[in-house]
């Protein structure tokens, strides 16, 4: 558990936090105008975040009364660097808690995690329209990779691809 300042702390999530993580995911999806795409459930999150084959981790920012935000991430590997890395899937701070350094503290904690594992990078994606996030990330020293295009295969197309 890391004390960040007198107003909040950051710690790894635990199994008992799953209901709150699920609420945060839905709040993030609502902010990103993607709430209708959330198919996760608390049961699925329990299994995928804390089950035997879990492959993602969550950091929570909280104060004495409530969770203020979260960072959900997983480990990657760079063939060019020959080192592991961290991919930040989601970073979200509740609206009332924004502007207090919580997002920065979560990002700094992830950078520390990457360095502790002798990782070579910390990376993530951001929606093109999310100017507040883009500005925040640039202020933190992140550089957009405009020469890369993200591709995704999901649902039925994923099943079709697997059948090839």
Secondary structure as GFF3:
##gff-version 3
##sequence-region A 1 164
A	DSSP	beta_strand	2	5	.	.	.	ID=ss1
A	DSSP	beta_strand	8	12	.	.	.	ID=ss2
A	DSSP	three_ten_helix	15	17	.	.	.	ID=ss3
A	DSSP	alpha_helix	18	31	.	.	.	ID=ss4
A	DSSP	three_ten_helix	35	37	.	.	.	ID=ss5
A	DSSP	alpha_helix	42	50	.	.	.	ID=ss6
A	DSSP	beta_strand	57	62	.	.	.	ID=ss7
A	DSSP	beta_strand	67	78	.	.	.	ID=ss8
A	DSSP	beta_strand	83	93	.	.	.	ID=ss9
A	DSSP	three_ten_helix	95	97	.	.	.	ID=ss10
A	DSSP	alpha_helix	102	116	.	.	.	ID=ss11
A	DSSP	beta_strand	121	124	.	.	.	ID=ss12
A	DSSP	alpha_helix	131	139	.	.	.	ID=ss13
A	DSSP	alpha_helix	155	162	.	.	.	ID=ss14
###
